[in-house]
Each structure stands twice: as C-alpha cells, then as structure tokens.
Amino acid sequence: MLDFHTAIYGALSHGPDLVDTNRRILTAVGRELNAIGKEKGGVQGGLYEWVKRTFTIASVEGFYGTINPLSEDPRLMDSIW
C-alpha cells in the first residue's frame, strides 16, 4: 500500500509529475479530437459515448502511458463502464 500511495500522490501532487500527467491526458484528448472527420461516418455512437471513450482512454494514458492495459486489450473498456 505504501508504494501505491507514493505513486498516486506523486502523480497527482503539484509539480512536474502532475504537469506530465496532464500533458499525457491532453495529448490523448487532442489525438481523439484530431481524428474527428477522418473516420468514415464521423463520431460513432453519439457525443456521450465519444466523451466517455475519449476521457477513459486519456485518463488511462495519463496514469499508465501509451502502453497500458486498455491499449493492450480494448475489450477492457466495457469492463470499466
């Protein structure tokens, strides 16, 4: 528990770690925004589904990086929600 506590506080406390976490989250959101219109048919499933998917991906990437449990197995999205 102490290692988990240290990792979470490190990532969420003010300073360079929080800035790095926010940068990864915003990069992921930007990537999803830039993809709008490039896919045939635009955003699939409506705004709520897009926001839910986008912010889930961005949050996971923010904490774990681009290689993470969700990128390895996209079926986990259904388990999360």
N, C-alpha and C positions, 0 to 999 in steps of 0.2 A: 504494500500500500504506500509506503514511503516513496518508492520510485515513481509510482503513478502520480502521487500528489506533487512531487517535484516537477515532473514532466508537464502536467496540466498548468501549474502555476507559472512555470517558465514560459509556456506558450501564450498564456493569457495576461501576464503581468505587463505593465507599461515598460516599454523599452524596445530594443532591437528584435527580440523574439516575437513580440506582438506585431510589430511592423512587418516582419517576414511572413507571419501567418496571414495577416490582412492582404499582403501583396499576392500570396498564392490564391486566396479566395477571390480577389478582384480579377486576377488573371483568368481564372476559370470562368467567372461570370462574363468577362469580356469575350472570351473564346466562344461561349454559347451565344452571346448577342451577335457576334460577327457571323455566326453560322446561319442566322435567320435569313431566309430568302435564297440561300444556296441549295437547300434541300428541296426536292420536288414536293410541292404542296405546302411549303411553309411550316409553321409550328403545328405539330401534331397533338391532338388531344385537348386543345384549349389552353387558355392562359394559366389557369390554376395548375394544371398538370405540368406545364412548361416551367413555371416558377418553382414548383415542388421539386422537380427533377434537377433543375439548374442549381438551386441552392443546396440540395443534398450533395450533388457532385462537388460543388465549390467548397462546402464545409469539410467534406471528407478529404479533398485535396489540400485544403488549408492545414489540416492537422497531420495528415499522413504523407503528403506529397503526391506527385502524379502517378506513382506506382503505389497502389493501395488496394485494400480488399475489394472495393467496388469496381475498380478498373480491371481487376483480375477476374471477377465474377459479377457481371452486371445484373444477374438474377437477384443479387442481394438487395437491390432497390426495393423489390416487392416485400422482402423481409423487414426492411427498415420501416416501411409505411404500412 
